Amino acid sequence: MEVQVPAKQKRLRRLRCSVQNYDWGRLGSESTVARLFSSNSEAEVQLDKPYAEFWMGTHGSGPSFLIEEGESRTLKSWISDNPNVLGDKVVEKWGSDLPFLFKVLSVAKALSIQAHPDKELARTLYKLQPHVYKDDNHKPEMALALTEFQALCGFVSLEGKFVVAMRNASLNISV
């Protein structure tokens, strides 16, 4: 049975989003993230500060806020009071919270290797060590490049690394 969403809840909402200033982000106005954040929050861009990630979602480390008639309320709180806006299937599977965190990245330096647990392990780790694991969500990721971007995905076996190293050294060997 499909839940009916009241017309008042169907309208678009303005969000004030969060920014993460990791050291690998682009500096100041060279950063797309800085420009988005400034436009979104009316904050002044600091030219010597790295702007790495623009977050839209309900994550506690960088929540989005609904801006309505001078009031500010977290998106998480609003969705909790209005879970039907997510749809039945999402609420059934994920509860009354967003099952993703939307990010825009502005990368100036190579990122570290990222390895995230699946949903079940994430729940367990969060319960055991909430000071280390900041939430109980898994972290599936998808990248869509808005500007030129180079990425490396996956791993090479030790044997594969050896073969590549030997080829680069112009040695003629077989493995």
Secondary structure per residue as TSV (DSSP state, phi and psi in degrees):
chain	resnum	aa	ss	phi	psi
A	1	M	-	360.0	125.5
A	2	E	-	-81.9	129.1
A	3	V	-	-79.5	135.1
A	4	Q	-	-81.9	132.4
A	5	V	-	-98.4	123.6
A	6	P	-	-58.2	147.7
A	7	A	H	-55.4	-35.4
A	8	K	H	-60.7	-32.9
A	9	Q	H	-84.3	-14.3
A	10	K	H	-79.7	-17.7
A	11	R	S	-72.2	154.8
A	12	L	-	-66.2	146.4
A	13	R	-	-117.9	141.8
A	14	R	-	-85.5	133.0
A	15	L	E	-112.1	143.9
A	16	R	E	-105.3	118.5
A	17	C	-	-100.9	173.7
A	18	S	E	-108.3	160.7
A	19	V	E	-127.2	146.9
A	20	Q	E	-115.6	131.1
A	21	N	-	-106.9	57.2
A	22	Y	-	-69.9	152.3
A	23	D	T	-65.3	-16.5
A	24	W	T	-84.9	-3.0
A	25	G	B	-75.1	160.9
A	26	R	E	-71.8	149.4
A	27	L	E	-81.7	140.4
A	28	G	G	43.1	-134.9
A	29	S	G	-71.7	-7.9
A	30	E	G	-72.5	-14.8
A	31	S	-	-91.1	124.6
A	32	T	H	-59.7	-37.7
A	33	V	H	-61.0	-44.2
A	34	A	H	-60.7	-43.5
A	35	R	H	-65.9	-41.3
A	36	L	H	-62.6	-46.8
A	37	F	H	-61.6	-44.1
A	38	S	H	-62.6	-44.3
A	39	S	H	-63.9	-38.5
A	40	N	H	-76.1	-37.2
A	41	S	H	-111.3	-7.3
A	42	E	-	63.1	20.6
A	43	A	-	-81.8	149.4
A	44	E	-	-79.3	136.3
A	45	V	-	-75.5	128.8
A	46	Q	-	-90.5	118.1
A	47	L	T	-64.1	-26.7
A	48	D	T	-99.2	10.3
A	49	K	S	-107.5	136.5
A	50	P	E	-79.4	136.4
A	51	Y	E	-117.8	108.8
A	52	A	-	-101.9	-49.0
A	53	E	E	-135.7	134.9
A	54	F	E	-106.2	116.3
A	55	W	E	-103.8	134.8
A	56	M	E	-125.7	110.0
A	57	G	S	165.0	-155.7
A	58	T	-	-116.5	10.4
A	59	H	-	-63.4	135.2
A	60	G	T	-64.0	-24.8
A	61	S	T	-82.6	-6.2
A	62	G	S	-169.1	62.9
A	63	P	-	-71.7	155.0
A	64	S	-	-93.6	152.2
A	65	F	E	-122.4	140.4
A	66	L	E	-81.3	133.6
A	67	I	E	-110.6	108.6
A	68	E	E	-137.6	122.2
A	69	E	T	45.8	48.8
A	70	G	T	78.7	-4.7
A	71	E	E	-100.3	151.7
A	72	S	E	-125.8	129.1
A	73	R	E	-142.4	141.2
A	74	T	E	-65.1	146.8
A	75	L	H	-60.7	-38.8
A	76	K	H	-58.9	-45.6
A	77	S	H	-63.0	-43.0
A	78	W	H	-65.1	-44.4
A	79	I	H	-64.3	-38.0
A	80	S	H	-59.2	-37.2
A	81	D	H	-82.0	-16.0
A	82	N	-	-134.8	55.6
A	83	P	G	-63.0	-21.4
A	84	N	G	-64.4	-18.2
A	85	V	G	-68.2	-18.3
A	86	L	G	-82.4	-20.9
A	87	G	-	93.7	153.5
A	88	D	H	-59.1	-45.1
A	89	K	H	-65.8	-39.8
A	90	V	H	-66.8	-46.9
A	91	V	H	-62.5	-40.7
A	92	E	H	-61.2	-42.1
A	93	K	H	-85.5	-40.3
A	94	W	H	-114.2	-9.9
A	95	G	-	83.4	-165.9
A	96	S	S	-94.7	57.3
A	97	D	S	-148.4	156.0
A	98	L	-	-69.2	134.6
A	99	P	S	-86.6	17.0
A	100	F	-	-153.2	163.5
A	101	L	-	-125.2	116.6
A	102	F	E	-85.0	128.8
A	103	K	E	-130.7	145.5
A	104	V	E	-113.0	127.4
A	105	L	E	-107.7	146.6
A	106	S	-	-130.7	100.9
A	107	V	B	-103.3	126.0
A	108	A	S	-108.5	-25.3
A	109	K	S	-130.7	160.6
A	110	A	-	-59.4	139.0
A	111	L	-	-86.5	155.7
A	112	S	-	-72.0	162.8
A	113	I	-	-64.4	136.3
A	114	Q	-	-116.2	128.3
A	115	A	-	-133.9	123.9
A	116	H	-	-122.0	146.6
A	117	P	-	-74.6	162.8
A	118	D	-	-75.5	175.8
A	119	K	H	-60.0	-44.8
A	120	E	H	-62.8	-47.2
A	121	L	H	-66.6	-36.7
A	122	A	H	-60.5	-42.3
A	123	R	H	-60.4	-46.1
A	124	T	H	-63.6	-48.4
A	125	L	H	-62.2	-38.8
A	126	Y	H	-64.1	-41.7
A	127	K	H	-64.1	-39.4
A	128	L	H	-77.4	-37.9
A	129	Q	-	-141.7	68.3
A	130	P	T	-64.8	-19.5
A	131	H	T	-74.7	-21.8
A	132	V	T	-99.0	-47.8
A	133	Y	S	-98.7	107.3
A	134	K	-	-74.9	-12.4
A	135	D	S	-157.2	173.4
A	136	D	S	-100.3	23.2
A	137	N	-	-99.5	149.6
A	138	H	-	-75.9	174.8
A	139	K	-	-134.0	62.3
A	140	P	-	-63.6	142.9
A	141	E	-	-130.0	148.0
A	142	M	-	-140.2	135.7
A	143	A	-	-114.1	131.8
A	144	L	-	-124.9	113.6
A	145	A	-	-79.3	124.1
A	146	L	S	-92.6	-23.7
A	147	T	S	-132.6	176.9
A	148	E	-	-57.1	134.9
A	149	F	-	-154.6	136.9
A	150	Q	-	-112.9	137.0
A	151	A	-	-138.5	149.7
A	152	L	-	-120.1	130.0
A	153	C	-	-132.0	132.4
A	154	G	S	100.3	-178.2
A	155	F	-	-129.7	154.5
A	156	V	-	-112.5	138.8
A	157	S	-	-66.4	162.7
A	158	L	H	-59.6	-39.0
A	159	E	H	-61.0	-43.6
A	160	G	H	-63.1	-40.4
A	161	K	H	-63.2	-41.0
A	162	F	H	-61.8	-45.6
A	163	V	H	-61.7	-45.8
A	164	V	H	-62.4	-44.2
A	165	A	H	-60.9	-42.3
A	166	M	H	-67.8	-38.8
A	167	R	H	-64.2	-41.9
A	168	N	H	-65.9	-28.4
A	169	A	T	-85.7	4.9
A	170	S	T	61.4	31.0
A	171	L	-	-93.6	145.6
A	172	N	-	-103.0	90.8
A	173	I	-	-132.6	161.9
A	174	S	-	-124.0	149.3
A	175	V	-	-113.8	360.0
